[in-house]
Amino acid sequence: MILVAGPYRSGTGDDPAALAANVRAMNETALTLFRAGHLPVTGEALALPLLETAGSTGPGDPLFEELFHPVAERLLDRCDAVLRIGGPSEGADRMVTRARARGKDVYTRIADVPEAGR
């Protein structure tokens, strides 16, 4: 299981279209990993529905702060590796640091991810 970590809010000014584009980039990468035989996941796939259910009014509100990164951190603890994509992102960089501290593999290019089943 590989966590795809990339920018969500960074550089978006919280513009909904830019946020959606960042999610799409992570999902496209996840699809490539899936088709290569891996089980890819994103923190956004779990956190965003929880935020909606909890009644979050948007990025940066108290519910966002309570749930968004903690969901990704808990998810990372279950993953075997992280694939860091995209540009600057404090949150994605935190996932990389956390993964390395736990001895997990970290990749910065999809081409570096080993074949599934290895």
ROMI-256268 format. One record per residue (C-alpha): residue number from 1; chain; x, y, z. Coordinates in steps of 0.1 Angstrom, whole numbers. Layout:
<rs>
<r nr="NUM" kette="A" xx="X" yy="Y" zz="Z"/>
...
</rs>
This chain:
<rs>
<r nr="1" kette="A" xx="0" yy="0" zz="0"/>
<r nr="2" kette="A" xx="15" yy="33" zz="-11"/>
<r nr="3" kette="A" xx="4" yy="67" zz="1"/>
<r nr="4" kette="A" xx="4" yy="93" zz="-27"/>
<r nr="5" kette="A" xx="14" yy="126" zz="-10"/>
<r nr="6" kette="A" xx="13" yy="159" zz="-28"/>
<r nr="7" kette="A" xx="1" yy="194" zz="-24"/>
<r nr="8" kette="A" xx="-35" yy="200" zz="-15"/>
<r nr="9" kette="A" xx="-37" yy="236" zz="-3"/>
<r nr="10" kette="A" xx="-2" yy="249" zz="-11"/>
<r nr="11" kette="A" xx="-3" yy="277" zz="-37"/>
<r nr="12" kette="A" xx="-40" yy="275" zz="-42"/>
<r nr="13" kette="A" xx="-53" yy="304" zz="-20"/>
<r nr="14" kette="A" xx="-79" yy="278" zz="-12"/>
<r nr="15" kette="A" xx="-95" yy="282" zz="-46"/>
<r nr="16" kette="A" xx="-119" yy="252" zz="-51"/>
<r nr="17" kette="A" xx="-108" yy="246" zz="-87"/>
<r nr="18" kette="A" xx="-71" yy="246" zz="-77"/>
<r nr="19" kette="A" xx="-78" yy="223" zz="-47"/>
<r nr="20" kette="A" xx="-97" yy="200" zz="-71"/>
<r nr="21" kette="A" xx="-68" yy="200" zz="-95"/>
<r nr="22" kette="A" xx="-44" yy="190" zz="-68"/>
<r nr="23" kette="A" xx="-67" yy="161" zz="-58"/>
<r nr="24" kette="A" xx="-70" yy="151" zz="-94"/>
<r nr="25" kette="A" xx="-32" yy="150" zz="-98"/>
<r nr="26" kette="A" xx="-29" yy="127" zz="-68"/>
<r nr="27" kette="A" xx="-57" yy="105" zz="-80"/>
<r nr="28" kette="A" xx="-42" yy="102" zz="-115"/>
<r nr="29" kette="A" xx="-9" yy="91" zz="-99"/>
<r nr="30" kette="A" xx="-28" yy="66" zz="-77"/>
<r nr="31" kette="A" xx="-45" yy="52" zz="-108"/>
<r nr="32" kette="A" xx="-12" yy="46" zz="-125"/>
<r nr="33" kette="A" xx="1" yy="28" zz="-93"/>
<r nr="34" kette="A" xx="-31" yy="7" zz="-92"/>
<r nr="35" kette="A" xx="-27" yy="-3" zz="-128"/>
<r nr="36" kette="A" xx="9" yy="-13" zz="-120"/>
<r nr="37" kette="A" xx="-5" yy="-37" zz="-93"/>
<r nr="38" kette="A" xx="-1" yy="-16" zz="-62"/>
<r nr="39" kette="A" xx="-28" yy="-5" zz="-37"/>
<r nr="40" kette="A" xx="-25" yy="33" zz="-38"/>
<r nr="41" kette="A" xx="-42" yy="56" zz="-12"/>
<r nr="42" kette="A" xx="-45" yy="93" zz="-6"/>
<r nr="43" kette="A" xx="-52" yy="110" zz="27"/>
<r nr="44" kette="A" xx="-76" yy="133" zz="8"/>
<r nr="45" kette="A" xx="-98" yy="103" zz="-2"/>
<r nr="46" kette="A" xx="-104" yy="96" zz="34"/>
<r nr="47" kette="A" xx="-102" yy="130" zz="50"/>
<r nr="48" kette="A" xx="-124" yy="150" zz="26"/>
<r nr="49" kette="A" xx="-156" yy="129" zz="31"/>
<r nr="50" kette="A" xx="-150" yy="130" zz="69"/>
<r nr="51" kette="A" xx="-147" yy="168" zz="68"/>
<r nr="52" kette="A" xx="-179" yy="171" zz="49"/>
<r nr="53" kette="A" xx="-197" yy="148" zz="73"/>
<r nr="54" kette="A" xx="-183" yy="167" zz="103"/>
<r nr="55" kette="A" xx="-196" yy="200" zz="89"/>
<r nr="56" kette="A" xx="-163" yy="216" zz="79"/>
<r nr="57" kette="A" xx="-168" yy="250" zz="63"/>
<r nr="58" kette="A" xx="-136" yy="248" zz="44"/>
<r nr="59" kette="A" xx="-98" yy="244" zz="45"/>
<r nr="60" kette="A" xx="-83" yy="258" zz="76"/>
<r nr="61" kette="A" xx="-114" yy="258" zz="98"/>
<r nr="62" kette="A" xx="-111" yy="240" zz="132"/>
<r nr="63" kette="A" xx="-126" yy="208" zz="118"/>
<r nr="64" kette="A" xx="-101" yy="208" zz="90"/>
<r nr="65" kette="A" xx="-72" yy="212" zz="115"/>
<r nr="66" kette="A" xx="-87" yy="184" zz="137"/>
<r nr="67" kette="A" xx="-90" yy="159" zz="109"/>
<r nr="68" kette="A" xx="-71" yy="166" zz="76"/>
<r nr="69" kette="A" xx="-35" yy="158" zz="85"/>
<r nr="70" kette="A" xx="-42" yy="134" zz="113"/>
<r nr="71" kette="A" xx="-62" yy="112" zz="89"/>
<r nr="72" kette="A" xx="-32" yy="111" zz="66"/>
<r nr="73" kette="A" xx="-8" yy="104" zz="94"/>
<r nr="74" kette="A" xx="-28" yy="75" zz="107"/>
<r nr="75" kette="A" xx="-32" yy="62" zz="71"/>
<r nr="76" kette="A" xx="6" yy="65" zz="66"/>
<r nr="77" kette="A" xx="12" yy="43" zz="96"/>
<r nr="78" kette="A" xx="-6" yy="15" zz="77"/>
<r nr="79" kette="A" xx="12" yy="21" zz="44"/>
<r nr="80" kette="A" xx="44" yy="4" zz="31"/>
<r nr="81" kette="A" xx="57" yy="34" zz="13"/>
<r nr="82" kette="A" xx="51" yy="70" zz="2"/>
<r nr="83" kette="A" xx="52" yy="85" zz="-33"/>
<r nr="84" kette="A" xx="58" yy="122" zz="-30"/>
<r nr="85" kette="A" xx="45" yy="141" zz="-60"/>
<r nr="86" kette="A" xx="40" yy="177" zz="-71"/>
<r nr="87" kette="A" xx="54" yy="210" zz="-59"/>
<r nr="88" kette="A" xx="59" yy="225" zz="-24"/>
<r nr="89" kette="A" xx="37" yy="212" zz="3"/>
<r nr="90" kette="A" xx="44" yy="213" zz="41"/>
<r nr="91" kette="A" xx="19" yy="185" zz="47"/>
<r nr="92" kette="A" xx="33" yy="162" zz="20"/>
<r nr="93" kette="A" xx="68" yy="169" zz="33"/>
<r nr="94" kette="A" xx="56" yy="160" zz="68"/>
<r nr="95" kette="A" xx="44" yy="126" zz="54"/>
<r nr="96" kette="A" xx="78" yy="120" zz="39"/>
<r nr="97" kette="A" xx="96" yy="128" zz="71"/>
<r nr="98" kette="A" xx="72" yy="106" zz="91"/>
<r nr="99" kette="A" xx="76" yy="78" zz="66"/>
<r nr="100" kette="A" xx="114" yy="79" zz="68"/>
<r nr="101" kette="A" xx="114" yy="81" zz="106"/>
<r nr="102" kette="A" xx="94" yy="48" zz="105"/>
<r nr="103" kette="A" xx="117" yy="31" zz="81"/>
<r nr="104" kette="A" xx="92" yy="32" zz="52"/>
<r nr="105" kette="A" xx="103" yy="35" zz="16"/>
<r nr="106" kette="A" xx="99" yy="70" zz="0"/>
<r nr="107" kette="A" xx="98" yy="76" zz="-37"/>
<r nr="108" kette="A" xx="99" yy="109" zz="-55"/>
<r nr="109" kette="A" xx="94" yy="96" zz="-90"/>
<r nr="110" kette="A" xx="68" yy="70" zz="-101"/>
<r nr="111" kette="A" xx="95" yy="54" zz="-122"/>
<r nr="112" kette="A" xx="114" yy="45" zz="-90"/>
<r nr="113" kette="A" xx="85" yy="25" zz="-75"/>
<r nr="114" kette="A" xx="94" yy="-12" zz="-77"/>
<r nr="115" kette="A" xx="71" yy="-36" zz="-95"/>
<r nr="116" kette="A" xx="42" yy="-48" zz="-74"/>
<r nr="117" kette="A" xx="48" yy="-80" zz="-55"/>
<r nr="118" kette="A" xx="84" yy="-74" zz="-48"/>
</rs>
